Amino acid sequence: MSRPRSLQPMYRVDTARGRAFVRVARHKTYFGVPGPQESLDAYDCRISEWIARGRMPAAPAQNASLNRAPALARSLRPRPQRREGEPFD
């Protein structure tokens, strides 16, 4: 594989949203309005965290809300059948 043009992801602007972002490990991080120093500082912080991790993606958050088993169980329950001529709820 060839070497990338730059070792650091570019600070970009999403023209449709009017927000600055960077794409690191296939994930976009938005920084708000492009140009102000806070936006550039947030970009620098995000890139320095990524470099400190050895240019690896961030570990997924260990959060109970990521458990999809209850939603899957609800979706697999049989639904009551609607009889011909009954109104929809």
Backbone torsions as a table, in degrees:
resi	resn	phi	psi	omega
1	MET	NA	138.7	-177.9
2	SER	-77.5	160.2	179.8
3	ARG	-74.6	138.1	178.1
4	PRO	-66.0	157.9	179.8
5	ARG	-61.8	-36.2	-178.8
6	SER	-132.9	143.5	178.3
7	LEU	-82.7	-7.0	-177.5
8	GLN	-124.0	130.8	178.0
9	PRO	-61.1	147.0	-175.7
10	MET	-78.6	147.7	169.8
11	TYR	-79.4	116.4	-174.4
12	ARG	-121.4	168.8	178.8
13	VAL	-124.4	125.3	173.8
14	ASP	-84.4	104.8	-173.9
15	THR	-68.8	-29.6	179.2
16	ALA	-67.7	-38.0	-179.1
17	ARG	-95.8	-19.4	-177.7
18	GLY	70.1	33.3	-178.9
19	ARG	-128.5	148.3	176.8
20	ALA	-83.8	148.6	178.8
21	PHE	-153.5	167.0	170.0
22	VAL	-136.2	144.3	177.5
23	ARG	-108.0	114.6	179.0
24	VAL	-123.9	124.4	179.2
25	ALA	54.0	46.8	177.9
26	ARG	63.2	21.2	179.4
27	HIS	-127.1	127.3	179.3
28	LYS	-86.1	135.6	172.4
29	THR	-118.5	120.7	-179.4
30	TYR	-92.4	145.7	-176.8
31	PHE	-119.1	5.5	-179.7
32	GLY	92.3	-154.1	-177.0
33	VAL	-62.1	130.1	-178.7
34	PRO	-72.0	141.7	173.6
35	GLY	113.5	-47.6	-177.0
36	PRO	-61.6	157.3	-177.2
37	GLN	-61.1	-33.4	179.2
38	GLU	-62.4	-39.8	179.4
39	SER	-64.6	-43.4	179.1
40	LEU	-67.9	-36.4	176.8
41	ASP	-66.0	-39.9	178.1
42	ALA	-64.5	-38.4	176.2
43	TYR	-61.9	-48.1	179.9
44	ASP	-60.4	-39.6	179.1
45	CYS	-64.5	-44.8	-179.3
46	ARG	-63.0	-42.7	-179.8
47	ILE	-68.3	-40.4	-179.6
48	SER	-66.7	-35.7	175.2
49	GLU	-63.6	-41.9	-179.3
50	TRP	-64.7	-42.4	178.7
51	ILE	-67.3	-38.5	179.1
52	ALA	-63.6	-30.3	177.3
53	ARG	-80.5	2.9	-179.0
54	GLY	81.1	31.2	180.0
55	ARG	60.1	33.5	177.4
56	MET	-105.7	154.2	177.1
57	PRO	-66.9	155.9	179.1
58	ALA	-67.3	146.8	177.4
59	ALA	-68.2	142.7	178.9
60	PRO	-64.7	146.1	-179.0
61	ALA	-68.4	136.2	175.7
62	GLN	-87.9	95.8	-172.6
63	ASN	-134.6	139.8	-179.8
64	ALA	-67.1	-23.9	-178.2
65	SER	-71.6	-11.4	178.3
66	LEU	-83.0	-5.6	179.5
67	ASN	-74.8	115.4	-176.5
68	ARG	-99.1	4.1	-177.2
69	ALA	-60.9	-45.3	179.3
70	PRO	-61.9	-40.1	179.3
71	ALA	-66.5	-38.1	178.2
72	LEU	-65.5	-42.1	179.4
73	ALA	-62.4	-40.3	178.6
74	ARG	-64.9	-37.7	-177.4
75	SER	-73.9	-21.7	-179.4
76	LEU	-90.7	-6.4	177.4
77	ARG	-65.6	143.7	177.4
78	PRO	-68.3	139.0	178.6
79	ARG	-92.4	145.7	176.2
80	PRO	-66.4	139.4	-178.1
81	GLN	-80.6	140.3	177.8
82	ARG	-90.0	130.8	179.1
83	ARG	-82.9	156.4	179.9
84	GLU	-60.7	128.2	177.1
85	GLY	93.8	-12.0	178.2
86	GLU	-76.4	144.5	177.6
87	PRO	-74.4	155.2	175.5
88	PHE	-74.1	150.7	177.6
89	ASP	-79.2	NA	NA
